[in-house]
């Protein structure tokens, strides 16, 4: 789902995202009064953009569908200046603070909503854990961090957001060329998805980056990892909790989740042997064996000493205070494939754990 997507979280830590590409059609007894788009979302259509129309022709030829249909879709996309502004890099110079970051995601609102989500979807979570090997608390943690279990899925029309970033990504961004190519690929995936599913590409709403549904999948992740887990022949990441759970579990399994492996272990340091620079050099990529990890001054205890795979030293800075350190496993790294951030991964892990504990407490109280 998107290793790029949550580099964006550094820019806006709690910006949710998405609506669904395969939204069901709701038949109303009376036609609702049309509402104007919010001022910040009013934009210039791409109908007069030669670049956008050429893109439509190109993907139609590549994907084998009608050029006229593709042109009509792209022509109705709108350039949203606010999206370009939101894509600017986050300010630098401010120290990272795990405690502050954690507090934005692990709070009573998310924990209580997570308990309700788990209670309502217990059987599906158990099924996904059995079939994909991904613990229920990790799935619950993801959906809670992303959208508070569907409470905040974004208000931008996805077609507009993706088109803006495909054709008008800010030139001042240090990786503008790479990001432009990325979003053109996502726009292509989005349009192709709707053509294949005979659904309306003008309807879905999501994040300013074009992420979709409760789990905030980018279109390429939807196409690759989306699962029809409720068996209704539609992959609906906005309205079907079953599809959300199955898709998130499938995503993690696809990126190499190892059943039964912890995400991290406690770690201490032997100051006389510590080579912190060497331990941090691979960043979040698990690289060290238990023996090589300890040879550089990291102290592991208990089950960690029996760990068979590689480890990474994870550093979570605490502003001006001493950083928090853990030994991350391959499963910790898998979580960062959702968002390339150790802070994000730890927030997912800890939210899932807090929800699990709160659920157990509620059940003890009820019994």
C-alpha positions, 0 to 999 in steps of 0.5 A: 500500500504504499511506502510513499504514502506515509512519508506524507504523514511526516507532513501532516501526522493525522491527515486521513484519506480516502473513499472507495473506488467501487462505492455502491450506488445508493438510490434515493427517493428524491434527488439531493440538492447539489452542493458546491465543492468547498472553496479549497477544492474548486479547481481548473479542469484538465480538459484544456491540458494537452499534457493531460489529454496525451496521458489519457490517450497513452494509458488507453492505448496501453491498457486497451480501452477506449481513448474517448472514455479515458479523455472524458475521465481525465478532462473532468479532473481538476487541478487543486492548488491546495493539494500541491501545497500539501505536498511540500516537504515538511519543515526541517530543523525540528527534533523528532519526538516519539512521545508527541507522535505517539500521543497523536495516535494512541488516545482514548478515542482510537482505543475505544473505537478499536475495541468496537471495531474488534468486537464487531469484526472478531470472526473476520479478524480471527479468520484473517489471522489464521489464513494470512498469519497476521495478528489481529492487533496489527490489522486493528492498529493499521486501520486505527492509525490510518482513519480511526476505523473509517471515521476520517477517510478524506474529503478530496475527490481522488481523481482530482488529487491524483491528477494534480500530483501527476501533472502539477506536482510542485517543481520546488520539491527535491524529488519532483521528477520521481514523485510525478512519475509515481503519481502518474502511475497511481492515476493510471491504476485508478482509471484502469481500476474503474474501467475494469470494474465499470464503476464511476471514477468521479465518485471516490473521495480520499486523501490529498495524496489519493489514498482510498478507504479505511486502510488508505490504500493507494490505487496500485495497492488496491489493484495488487493486494485488495481482497474480496473477503466478504465474497460479494464480488466487489472489493470495497475498502470503504464500506466492507470491514471484511474486505479491509481486514482481508486486504490489510492482511494480504498486504502484509503477507505479500511483503513477507510477514512471518507468522509468530515472529515478534515485531521487536525486542527490548534492547540495552547497551554495553557502554564499553563495547557500544558502536552506535553509529554502526548499529544505526547505519542500516537504519530500519533494515534488519541486517545484524545477526544476534551475535553481530548485534551484541558484538557491537554493544547491544544487549539482548535477553530472553527470547531475543537471544533465540531469534533466528532472523536479522535485526535492526536497531530502531531509534525513536528520538524523544526531542532533547531527551534520551532516545528510545531503542528497540531491536526490530525484526523482519516483521517490524520492517514489514510494517514500515512497508506500509509507511517508511517510518519507524515511528509509524510502525511503533504507533501501529504496534502500540495502538493494536496492543492497547486495543487488545488490552482494553478489549480483554479488560472490557470482557473481564468486566462483562463476565 
